[in-house]
Amino acid sequence: MVVFDFNAAYDTVELQALMKSAPYPGGSRDLASALTYIQDQLLVPSRGYRQNGAWVMLFTDASEP
């Protein structure tokens, strides 16, 4: 599940607000599937990915924020 993509925020304040409001979907944890999903679904130009740009990915195994 992609909560927001690279087009969603253009400054730190917007990004922090998005991260704080991101829902926790629950369910099982599968890092390998998550990384494959990110590669196939998020790291694409239509989602705002810029091949030469810097990006950050946040992973957590917390059961709640």
All heavy atoms as a GROMACS GRO file, in nm:
protein
  505
    1MET      N    1   0.084  -0.117   0.000
    1MET     CA    2   0.000   0.000   0.000
    1MET      C    3   0.089   0.124   0.000
    1MET      O    4   0.176   0.140   0.085
    1MET     CB    5  -0.088  -0.001   0.124
    1MET     CG    6  -0.163   0.128   0.144
    1MET     SD    7  -0.284   0.121   0.276
    1MET     CE    8  -0.195   0.193   0.409
    2VAL      N    9   0.070   0.209  -0.097
    2VAL     CA   10   0.140   0.337  -0.100
    2VAL      C   11   0.050   0.440  -0.036
    2VAL      O   12  -0.063   0.462  -0.080
    2VAL     CB   13   0.175   0.379  -0.244
    2VAL    CG1   14   0.234   0.518  -0.247
    2VAL    CG2   15   0.270   0.279  -0.307
    3VAL      N   16   0.095   0.502   0.072
    3VAL     CA   17   0.015   0.601   0.143
    3VAL      C   18   0.020   0.735   0.070
    3VAL      O   19  -0.079   0.804   0.056
    3VAL     CB   20   0.062   0.616   0.289
    3VAL    CG1   21  -0.015   0.724   0.361
    3VAL    CG2   22   0.048   0.483   0.361
    4PHE      N   23   0.139   0.773   0.023
    4PHE     CA   24   0.154   0.892  -0.060
    4PHE      C   25   0.278   0.874  -0.146
    4PHE      O   26   0.368   0.800  -0.111
    4PHE     CB   27   0.160   1.021   0.022
    4PHE     CG   28   0.265   1.024   0.129
    4PHE    CD1   29   0.394   1.065   0.101
    4PHE    CD2   30   0.235   0.987   0.258
    4PHE    CE1   31   0.491   1.068   0.200
    4PHE    CE2   32   0.330   0.989   0.358
    4PHE     CZ   33   0.460   1.030   0.328
    5ASP      N   34   0.280   0.941  -0.260
    5ASP     CA   35   0.393   0.926  -0.350
    5ASP      C   36   0.480   1.051  -0.350
    5ASP      O   37   0.460   1.142  -0.270
    5ASP     CB   38   0.348   0.887  -0.491
    5ASP     CG   39   0.260   0.991  -0.556
    5ASP    OD1   40   0.267   1.110  -0.520
    5ASP    OD2   41   0.184   0.954  -0.648
    6PHE      N   42   0.576   1.055  -0.440
    6PHE     CA   43   0.673   1.164  -0.443
    6PHE      C   44   0.613   1.297  -0.489
    6PHE      O   45   0.675   1.401  -0.477
    6PHE     CB   46   0.791   1.127  -0.534
    6PHE     CG   47   0.870   1.010  -0.482
    6PHE    CD1   48   0.858   0.885  -0.540
    6PHE    CD2   49   0.955   1.025  -0.374
    6PHE    CE1   50   0.931   0.778  -0.493
    6PHE    CE2   51   1.029   0.918  -0.326
    6PHE     CZ   52   1.016   0.794  -0.386
    7ASN      N   53   0.493   1.294  -0.545
    7ASN     CA   54   0.426   1.418  -0.587
    7ASN      C   55   0.342   1.480  -0.474
    7ASN      O   56   0.285   1.587  -0.492
    7ASN     CB   57   0.334   1.390  -0.706
    7ASN     CG   58   0.411   1.357  -0.831
    7ASN    OD1   59   0.509   1.422  -0.862
    7ASN    ND2   60   0.367   1.254  -0.902
    8ALA      N   61   0.333   1.414  -0.362
    8ALA     CA   62   0.240   1.456  -0.256
    8ALA      C   63   0.286   1.576  -0.175
    8ALA      O   64   0.203   1.650  -0.122
    8ALA     CB   65   0.212   1.339  -0.162
    9ALA      N   66   0.415   1.597  -0.162
    9ALA     CA   67   0.466   1.706  -0.077
    9ALA      C   68   0.587   1.771  -0.143
    9ALA      O   69   0.668   1.703  -0.204
    9ALA     CB   70   0.504   1.653   0.060
   10TYR      N   71   0.595   1.901  -0.126
   10TYR     CA   72   0.706   1.974  -0.186
   10TYR      C   73   0.790   2.049  -0.084
   10TYR      O   74   0.882   2.119  -0.119
   10TYR     CB   75   0.653   2.070  -0.294
   10TYR     CG   76   0.591   1.994  -0.408
   10TYR    CD1   77   0.455   1.977  -0.416
   10TYR    CD2   78   0.671   1.936  -0.505
   10TYR    CE1   79   0.399   1.904  -0.520
   10TYR    CE2   80   0.617   1.864  -0.610
   10TYR     CZ   81   0.480   1.849  -0.616
   10TYR     OH   82   0.425   1.776  -0.719
   11ASP      N   83   0.757   2.036   0.045
   11ASP     CA   84   0.840   2.097   0.148
   11ASP      C   85   0.831   2.014   0.276
   11ASP      O   86   0.750   1.923   0.287
   11ASP     CB   87   0.803   2.244   0.173
   11ASP     CG   88   0.663   2.263   0.227
   11ASP    OD1   89   0.618   2.184   0.312
   11ASP    OD2   90   0.597   2.359   0.185
   12THR      N   91   0.915   2.045   0.371
   12THR     CA   92   0.926   1.968   0.494
   12THR      C   93   0.796   1.967   0.573
   12THR      O   94   0.755   1.862   0.625
   12THR     CB   95   1.040   2.023   0.582
   12THR    OG1   96   1.160   2.021   0.504
   12THR    CG2   97   1.059   1.942   0.706
   13VAL      N   98   0.729   2.079   0.583
   13VAL     CA   99   0.606   2.088   0.662
   13VAL      C  100   0.499   1.996   0.602
   13VAL      O  101   0.432   1.922   0.674
   13VAL     CB  102   0.557   2.234   0.670
   13VAL    CG1  103   0.422   2.242   0.738
   13VAL    CG2  104   0.659   2.319   0.744
   14GLU      N  105   0.483   2.001   0.471
   14GLU     CA  106   0.384   1.914   0.405
   14GLU      C  107   0.418   1.766   0.426
   14GLU      O  108   0.330   1.685   0.455
   14GLU     CB  109   0.379   1.941   0.255
   14GLU     CG  110   0.308   2.068   0.215
   14GLU     CD  111   0.309   2.085   0.064
   14GLU    OE1  112   0.418   2.087   0.004
   14GLU    OE2  113   0.198   2.095   0.007
   15LEU      N  114   0.546   1.732   0.411
   15LEU     CA  115   0.588   1.594   0.428
   15LEU      C  116   0.565   1.545   0.571
   15LEU      O  117   0.515   1.435   0.593
   15LEU     CB  118   0.735   1.578   0.389
   15LEU     CG  119   0.791   1.437   0.396
   15LEU    CD1  120   0.712   1.341   0.309
   15LEU    CD2  121   0.937   1.437   0.358
   16GLN      N  122   0.597   1.627   0.669
   16GLN     CA  123   0.575   1.588   0.808
   16GLN      C  124   0.427   1.566   0.837
   16GLN      O  125   0.390   1.472   0.906
   16GLN     CB  126   0.632   1.694   0.902
   16GLN     CG  127   0.783   1.693   0.906
   16GLN     CD  128   0.841   1.808   0.988
   16GLN    OE1  129   0.776   1.909   1.012
   16GLN    NE2  130   0.965   1.792   1.030
   17ALA      N  131   0.342   1.652   0.783
   17ALA     CA  132   0.197   1.637   0.803
   17ALA      C  133   0.147   1.507   0.740
   17ALA      O  134   0.065   1.436   0.799
   17ALA     CB  135   0.123   1.757   0.744
   18LEU      N  136   0.196   1.475   0.621
   18LEU     CA  137   0.158   1.349   0.556
   18LEU      C  138   0.201   1.229   0.638
   18LEU      O  139   0.125   1.133   0.656
   18LEU     CB  140   0.219   1.341   0.417
   18LEU     CG  141   0.155   1.425   0.309
   18LEU    CD1  142   0.241   1.426   0.183
   18LEU    CD2  143   0.016   1.374   0.276
   19MET      N  144   0.323   1.233   0.689
   19MET     CA  145   0.373   1.120   0.766
   19MET      C  146   0.295   1.102   0.896
   19MET      O  147   0.265   0.990   0.936
   19MET     CB  148   0.522   1.137   0.794
   19MET     CG  149   0.605   1.123   0.667
   19MET     SD  150   0.778   1.162   0.687
   19MET     CE  151   0.832   1.036   0.799
   20LYS      N  152   0.259   1.212   0.962
   20LYS     CA  153   0.184   1.204   1.086
   20LYS      C  154   0.042   1.154   1.065
   20LYS      O  155  -0.017   1.093   1.154
   20LYS     CB  156   0.181   1.340   1.156
   20LYS     CG  157   0.314   1.377   1.217
   20LYS     CD  158   0.310   1.512   1.284
   20LYS     CE  159   0.444   1.549   1.342
   20LYS     NZ  160   0.444   1.682   1.403
   21SER      N  161  -0.014   1.179   0.948
   21SER     CA  162  -0.153   1.139   0.923
   21SER      C  163  -0.163   1.005   0.851
   21SER      O  164  -0.274   0.957   0.826
   21SER     CB  165  -0.224   1.247   0.840
   21SER     OG  166  -0.168   1.253   0.710
   22ALA      N  167  -0.051   0.942   0.820
   22ALA     CA  168  -0.054   0.814   0.749
   22ALA      C  169  -0.120   0.707   0.835
   22ALA      O  170  -0.087   0.691   0.952
   22ALA     CB  171   0.088   0.772   0.711
   23PRO      N  172  -0.213   0.632   0.778
   23PRO     CA  173  -0.280   0.528   0.855
   23PRO      C  174  -0.191   0.406   0.874
   23PRO      O  175  -0.101   0.380   0.794
   23PRO     CB  176  -0.400   0.492   0.766
   23PRO     CG  177  -0.352   0.519   0.628
   23PRO     CD  178  -0.261   0.640   0.641
   24TYR      N  179  -0.215   0.333   0.980
   24TYR     CA  180  -0.149   0.204   1.000
   24TYR      C  181  -0.245   0.096   0.955
   24TYR      O  182  -0.352   0.079   1.014
   24TYR     CB  183  -0.110   0.185   1.146
   24TYR     CG  184  -0.047   0.049   1.170
   24TYR    CD1  185   0.083   0.024   1.127
   24TYR    CD2  186  -0.118  -0.053   1.231
   24TYR    CE1  187   0.141  -0.100   1.145
   24TYR    CE2  188  -0.060  -0.178   1.249
   24TYR     CZ  189   0.068  -0.201   1.206
   24TYR     OH  190   0.125  -0.323   1.223
   25PRO      N  191  -0.211   0.022   0.848
   25PRO     CA  192  -0.306  -0.074   0.793
   25PRO      C  193  -0.318  -0.204   0.871
   25PRO      O  194  -0.412  -0.279   0.851
   25PRO     CB  195  -0.250  -0.102   0.653
   25PRO     CG  196  -0.103  -0.079   0.668
   25PRO     CD  197  -0.090   0.032   0.770
   26GLY      N  198  -0.224  -0.231   0.960
   26GLY     CA  199  -0.227  -0.357   1.033
   26GLY      C  200  -0.190  -0.473   0.943
   26GLY      O  201  -0.144  -0.454   0.830
   27GLY      N  202  -0.209  -0.594   0.989
   27GLY     CA  203  -0.180  -0.710   0.907
   27GLY      C  204  -0.038  -0.761   0.927
   27GLY      O  205   0.031  -0.721   1.019
   28SER      N  206   0.001  -0.849   0.837
   28SER     CA  207   0.132  -0.912   0.849
   28SER      C  208   0.243  -0.822   0.797
   28SER      O  209   0.217  -0.723   0.729
   28SER     CB  210   0.132  -1.045   0.773
   28SER     OG  211   0.111  -1.020   0.636
   29ARG      N  212   0.365  -0.861   0.827
   29ARG     CA  213   0.482  -0.786   0.783
   29ARG      C  214   0.562  -0.872   0.686
   29ARG      O  215   0.593  -0.986   0.716
   29ARG     CB  216   0.568  -0.749   0.904
   29ARG     CG  217   0.494  -0.658   1.000
   29ARG     CD  218   0.577  -0.640   1.128
   29ARG     NE  219   0.506  -0.557   1.221
   29ARG     CZ  220   0.439  -0.602   1.326
   29ARG    NH1  221   0.433  -0.731   1.348
   29ARG    NH2  222   0.377  -0.521   1.406
   30ASP      N  223   0.592  -0.817   0.571
   30ASP     CA  224   0.668  -0.890   0.470
   30ASP      C  225   0.758  -0.791   0.397
   30ASP      O  226   0.718  -0.732   0.297
   30ASP     CB  227   0.573  -0.960   0.374
   30ASP     CG  228   0.644  -1.047   0.272
   30ASP    OD1  229   0.768  -1.043   0.263
   30ASP    OD2  230   0.574  -1.119   0.199
   31LEU      N  231   0.879  -0.771   0.449
   31LEU     CA  232   0.970  -0.669   0.396
   31LEU      C  233   1.006  -0.696   0.250
   31LEU      O  234   1.011  -0.604   0.169
   31LEU     CB  235   1.095  -0.659   0.482
   31LEU     CG  236   1.195  -0.551   0.442
   31LEU    CD1  237   1.131  -0.413   0.440
   31LEU    CD2  238   1.316  -0.554   0.532
   32ALA      N  239   1.029  -0.821   0.214
   32ALA     CA  240   1.065  -0.853   0.076
   32ALA      C  241   0.955  -0.812  -0.021
   32ALA      O  242   0.981  -0.750  -0.124
   32ALA     CB  243   1.095  -1.002   0.062
   33SER      N  244   0.831  -0.841   0.013
   33SER     CA  245   0.718  -0.801  -0.072
   33SER      C  246   0.704  -0.649  -0.075
   33SER      O  247   0.672  -0.591  -0.178
   33SER     CB  248   0.588  -0.864  -0.022
   33SER     OG  249   0.591  -1.002  -0.042
   34ALA      N  250   0.729  -0.585   0.038
   34ALA     CA  251   0.721  -0.438   0.044
   34ALA      C  252   0.824  -0.374  -0.048
   34ALA      O  253   0.793  -0.281  -0.122
   34ALA     CB  254   0.741  -0.390   0.188
   35LEU      N  255   0.946  -0.425  -0.046
   35LEU     CA  256   1.051  -0.370  -0.132
   35LEU      C  257   1.020  -0.392  -0.280
   35LEU      O  258   1.043  -0.304  -0.363
   35LEU     CB  259   1.187  -0.429  -0.095
   35LEU     CG  260   1.241  -0.388   0.042
   35LEU    CD1  261   1.366  -0.469   0.075
   35LEU    CD2  262   1.268  -0.240   0.049
   36THR      N  263   0.967  -0.509  -0.313
   36THR     CA  264   0.928  -0.536  -0.451
   36THR      C  265   0.817  -0.442  -0.495
   36THR      O  266   0.820  -0.386  -0.605
   36THR     CB  267   0.884  -0.683  -0.467
   36THR    OG1  268   0.993  -0.767  -0.432
   36THR    CG2  269   0.839  -0.711  -0.610
   37TYR      N  270   0.718  -0.423  -0.408
   37TYR     CA  271   0.608  -0.332  -0.438
   37TYR      C  272   0.658  -0.190  -0.461
   37TYR      O  273   0.618  -0.122  -0.555
   37TYR     CB  274   0.506  -0.336  -0.324
   37TYR     CG  275   0.382  -0.254  -0.352
   37TYR    CD1  276   0.275  -0.310  -0.419
   37TYR    CD2  277   0.374  -0.122  -0.310
   37TYR    CE1  278   0.162  -0.235  -0.446
   37TYR    CE2  279   0.261  -0.047  -0.336
   37TYR     CZ  280   0.155  -0.105  -0.404
   37TYR     OH  281   0.043  -0.029  -0.430
   38ILE      N  282   0.747  -0.145  -0.376
   38ILE     CA  283   0.804  -0.010  -0.390
   38ILE      C  284   0.876   0.004  -0.523
   38ILE      O  285   0.858   0.102  -0.595
   38ILE     CB  286   0.897   0.022  -0.271
   38ILE    CG1  287   0.815   0.042  -0.144
   38ILE    CG2  288   0.984   0.143  -0.301
   38ILE    CD1  289   0.896   0.042  -0.017
   39GLN      N  290   0.957  -0.095  -0.556
   39GLN     CA  291   1.031  -0.090  -0.682
   39GLN      C  292   0.936  -0.085  -0.801
   39GLN      O  293   0.956  -0.008  -0.895
   39GLN     CB  294   1.122  -0.212  -0.694
   39GLN     CG  295   1.199  -0.217  -0.824
   39GLN     CD  296   1.287  -0.340  -0.834
   39GLN    OE1  297   1.306  -0.412  -0.738
   39GLN    NE2  298   1.341  -0.364  -0.950
   40ASP      N  299   0.831  -0.165  -0.799
   40ASP     CA  300   0.741  -0.177  -0.914
   40ASP      C  301   0.636  -0.066  -0.919
   40ASP      O  302   0.594  -0.026  -1.028
   40ASP     CB  303   0.668  -0.312  -0.911
   40ASP     CG  304   0.763  -0.429  -0.928
   40ASP    OD1  305   0.878  -0.408  -0.972
   40ASP    OD2  306   0.723  -0.542  -0.895
   41GLN      N  307   0.589  -0.019  -0.804
   41GLN     CA  308   0.475   0.072  -0.800
   41GLN      C  309   0.508   0.216  -0.762
   41GLN      O  310   0.431   0.306  -0.795
   41GLN     CB  311   0.370   0.019  -0.702
   41GLN     CG  312   0.319  -0.118  -0.734
   41GLN     CD  313   0.243  -0.122  -0.865
   41GLN    OE1  314   0.169  -0.030  -0.898
   41GLN    NE2  315   0.261  -0.229  -0.940
   42LEU      N  316   0.616   0.238  -0.690
   42LEU     CA  317   0.645   0.372  -0.640
   42LEU      C  318   0.764   0.438  -0.710
   42LEU      O  319   0.761   0.558  -0.736
   42LEU     CB  320   0.670   0.368  -0.488
   42LEU     CG  321   0.688   0.502  -0.418
   42LEU    CD1  322   0.564   0.589  -0.434
   42LEU    CD2  323   0.718   0.482  -0.271
   43LEU      N  324   0.863   0.362  -0.743
   43LEU     CA  325   0.983   0.418  -0.805
   43LEU      C  326   0.965   0.427  -0.957
   43LEU      O  327   1.043   0.372  -1.035
   43LEU     CB  328   1.106   0.336  -0.768
   43LEU     CG  329   1.138   0.329  -0.619
   43LEU    CD1  330   1.261   0.244  -0.594
   43LEU    CD2  331   1.155   0.467  -0.558
   44VAL      N  332   0.861   0.498  -0.997
   44VAL     CA  333   0.828   0.517  -1.138
   44VAL      C  334   0.799   0.666  -1.162
   44VAL      O  335   0.751   0.735  -1.072
   44VAL     CB  336   0.707   0.430  -1.180
   44VAL    CG1  337   0.741   0.282  -1.172
   44VAL    CG2  338   0.585   0.461  -1.095
   45PRO      N  339   0.829   0.717  -1.280
   45PRO     CA  340   0.809   0.859  -1.308
   45PRO      C  341   0.666   0.909  -1.284
   45PRO      O  342   0.647   1.021  -1.238
   45PRO     CB  343   0.848   0.872  -1.455
   45PRO     CG  344   0.944   0.761  -1.478
   45PRO     CD  345   0.895   0.648  -1.391
   46SER      N  346   0.566   0.827  -1.310
   46SER     CA  347   0.427   0.872  -1.293
   46SER      C  348   0.393   0.900  -1.147
   46SER      O  349   0.296   0.970  -1.117
   46SER     CB  350   0.329   0.769  -1.350
   46SER     OG  351   0.340   0.647  -1.278
   47ARG      N  352   0.472   0.847  -1.053
   47ARG     CA  353   0.453   0.871  -0.910
   47ARG      C  354   0.547   0.979  -0.858
   47ARG      O  355   0.562   0.998  -0.738
   47ARG     CB  356   0.476   0.742  -0.830
   47ARG     CG  357   0.369   0.637  -0.850
   47ARG     CD  358   0.251   0.669  -0.761
   47ARG     NE  359   0.147   0.570  -0.770
   47ARG     CZ  360   0.106   0.495  -0.669
   47ARG    NH1  361   0.162   0.503  -0.553
   47ARG    NH2  362   0.008   0.410  -0.687
   48GLY      N  363   0.615   1.050  -0.951
   48GLY     CA  364   0.702   1.159  -0.910
   48GLY      C  365   0.846   1.120  -0.886
   48GLY      O  366   0.927   1.203  -0.845
   49TYR      N  367   0.880   0.994  -0.909
   49TYR     CA  368   1.017   0.949  -0.887
   49TYR      C  369   1.110   1.014  -0.989
   49TYR      O  370   1.083   1.014  -1.108
   49TYR     CB  371   1.025   0.797  -0.898
   49TYR     CG  372   1.167   0.744  -0.889
   49TYR    CD1  373   1.238   0.754  -0.771
   49TYR    CD2  374   1.228   0.685  -0.998
   49TYR    CE1  375   1.367   0.706  -0.762
   49TYR    CE2  376   1.357   0.637  -0.990
   49TYR     CZ  377   1.427   0.647  -0.873
   49TYR     OH  378   1.554   0.600  -0.864
   50ARG      N  379   1.219   1.070  -0.940
   50ARG     CA  380   1.321   1.130  -1.025
   50ARG      C  381   1.448   1.047  -1.007
   50ARG      O  382   1.503   1.039  -0.898
   50ARG     CB  383   1.344   1.276  -0.985
   50ARG     CG  384   1.222   1.363  -1.016
   50ARG     CD  385   1.234   1.503  -0.960
   50ARG     NE  386   1.231   1.511  -0.815
   50ARG     CZ  387   1.122   1.498  -0.739
   50ARG    NH1  388   1.005   1.475  -0.794
   50ARG    NH2  389   1.129   1.508  -0.608
   51GLN      N  390   1.493   0.984  -1.115
   51GLN     CA  391   1.602   0.888  -1.108
   51GLN      C  392   1.727   0.944  -1.042
   51GLN      O  393   1.795   0.874  -0.968
   51GLN     CB  394   1.635   0.836  -1.246
   51GLN     CG  395   1.732   0.721  -1.241
   51GLN     CD  396   1.722   0.633  -1.363
   51GLN    OE1  397   1.627   0.641  -1.438
   51GLN    NE2  398   1.819   0.548  -1.381
   52ASN      N  399   1.758   1.070  -1.064
   52ASN     CA  400   1.880   1.128  -1.006
   52ASN      C  401   1.853   1.205  -0.878
   52ASN      O  402   1.944   1.269  -0.826
   52ASN     CB  403   1.948   1.218  -1.110
   52ASN     CG  404   1.996   1.139  -1.230
   52ASN    OD1  405   2.041   1.026  -1.214
   52ASN    ND2  406   1.983   1.195  -1.348
   53GLY      N  407   1.732   1.202  -0.828
   53GLY     CA  408   1.698   1.276  -0.707
   53GLY      C  409   1.721   1.193  -0.582
   53GLY      O  410   1.732   1.071  -0.587
   54ALA      N  411   1.727   1.260  -0.470
   54ALA     CA  412   1.740   1.192  -0.341
   54ALA      C  413   1.601   1.155  -0.290
   54ALA      O  414   1.504   1.224  -0.316
   54ALA     CB  415   1.808   1.284  -0.240
   55TRP      N  416   1.590   1.045  -0.217
   55TRP     CA  417   1.463   1.004  -0.161
   55TRP      C  418   1.487   0.928  -0.032
   55TRP      O  419   1.594   0.877  -0.007
   55TRP     CB  420   1.379   0.925  -0.259
   55TRP     CG  421   1.449   0.811  -0.328
   55TRP    CD1  422   1.527   0.819  -0.439
   55TRP    CD2  423   1.450   0.674  -0.288
   55TRP    NE1  424   1.575   0.696  -0.471
   55TRP    CE2  425   1.530   0.604  -0.380
   55TRP    CE3  426   1.392   0.604  -0.184
   55TRP    CZ2  427   1.551   0.468  -0.372
   55TRP    CZ3  428   1.413   0.467  -0.175
   55TRP    CH2  429   1.492   0.401  -0.269
   56VAL      N  430   1.383   0.922   0.049
   56VAL     CA  431   1.390   0.855   0.178
   56VAL      C  432   1.272   0.759   0.188
   56VAL      O  433   1.161   0.792   0.148
   56VAL     CB  434   1.381   0.956   0.294
   56VAL    CG1  435   1.372   0.885   0.428
   56VAL    CG2  436   1.498   1.051   0.290
   57MET      N  437   1.298   0.640   0.239
   57MET     CA  438   1.193   0.543   0.262
   57MET      C  439   1.189   0.514   0.412
   57MET      O  440   1.294   0.498   0.473
   57MET     CB  441   1.223   0.414   0.187
   57MET     CG  442   1.116   0.373   0.093
   57MET     SD  443   1.161   0.221   0.011
   57MET     CE  444   1.272   0.284  -0.112
   58LEU      N  445   1.072   0.509   0.469
   58LEU     CA  446   1.057   0.483   0.612
   58LEU      C  447   0.988   0.350   0.631
   58LEU      O  448   0.881   0.326   0.576
   58LEU     CB  449   0.974   0.594   0.676
   58LEU     CG  450   0.937   0.576   0.822
   58LEU    CD1  451   1.062   0.579   0.909
   58LEU    CD2  452   0.838   0.683   0.864
   59PHE      N  453   1.051   0.262   0.706
   59PHE     CA  454   0.992   0.132   0.740
   59PHE      C  455   0.978   0.127   0.890
   59PHE      O  456   1.064   0.172   0.964
   59PHE     CB  457   1.082   0.017   0.697
   59PHE     CG  458   1.099   0.005   0.550
   59PHE    CD1  459   1.208   0.063   0.487
   59PHE    CD2  460   1.006  -0.063   0.474
   59PHE    CE1  461   1.224   0.052   0.351
   59PHE    CE2  462   1.021  -0.075   0.338
   59PHE     CZ  463   1.131  -0.017   0.277
   60THR      N  464   0.870   0.068   0.936
   60THR     CA  465   0.852   0.049   1.079
   60THR      C  466   0.780  -0.082   1.102
   60THR      O  467   0.703  -0.128   1.020
   60THR     CB  468   0.773   0.165   1.142
   60THR    OG1  469   0.758   0.138   1.282
   60THR    CG2  470   0.638   0.184   1.080
   61ASP      N  471   0.809  -0.142   1.215
   61ASP     CA  472   0.735  -0.262   1.251
   61ASP      C  473   0.647  -0.235   1.373
   61ASP      O  474   0.597  -0.327   1.435
   61ASP     CB  475   0.828  -0.380   1.275
   61ASP     CG  476   0.917  -0.360   1.396
   61ASP    OD1  477   0.919  -0.249   1.452
   61ASP    OD2  478   0.985  -0.455   1.436
   62ALA      N  479   0.629  -0.109   1.402
   62ALA     CA  480   0.546  -0.070   1.517
   62ALA      C  481   0.401  -0.107   1.490
   62ALA      O  482   0.354  -0.100   1.378
   62ALA     CB  483   0.558   0.078   1.542
   63SER      N  484   0.332  -0.146   1.592
   63SER     CA  485   0.192  -0.184   1.575
   63SER      C  486   0.100  -0.062   1.576
   63SER      O  487  -0.016  -0.072   1.541
   63SER     CB  488   0.149  -0.282   1.683
   63SER     OG  489   0.165  -0.222   1.810
   64GLU      N  490   0.152   0.050   1.616
   64GLU     CA  491   0.076   0.174   1.612
   64GLU      C  492   0.173   0.292   1.610
   64GLU      O  493   0.287   0.277   1.647
   64GLU     CB  494  -0.022   0.184   1.729
   64GLU     CG  495   0.043   0.173   1.864
   64GLU     CD  496  -0.061   0.170   1.973
   64GLU    OE1  497  -0.130   0.067   1.988
   64GLU    OE2  498  -0.072   0.271   2.043
   65PRO      N  499   0.126   0.407   1.562
   65PRO     CA  500   0.215   0.524   1.551
   65PRO      C  501   0.268   0.572   1.684
   65PRO      O  502   0.218   0.545   1.787
   65PRO     CB  503   0.128   0.631   1.488
   65PRO     CG  504   0.000   0.567   1.451
   65PRO     CD  505  -0.006   0.432   1.515
   0.00000   0.00000   0.00000
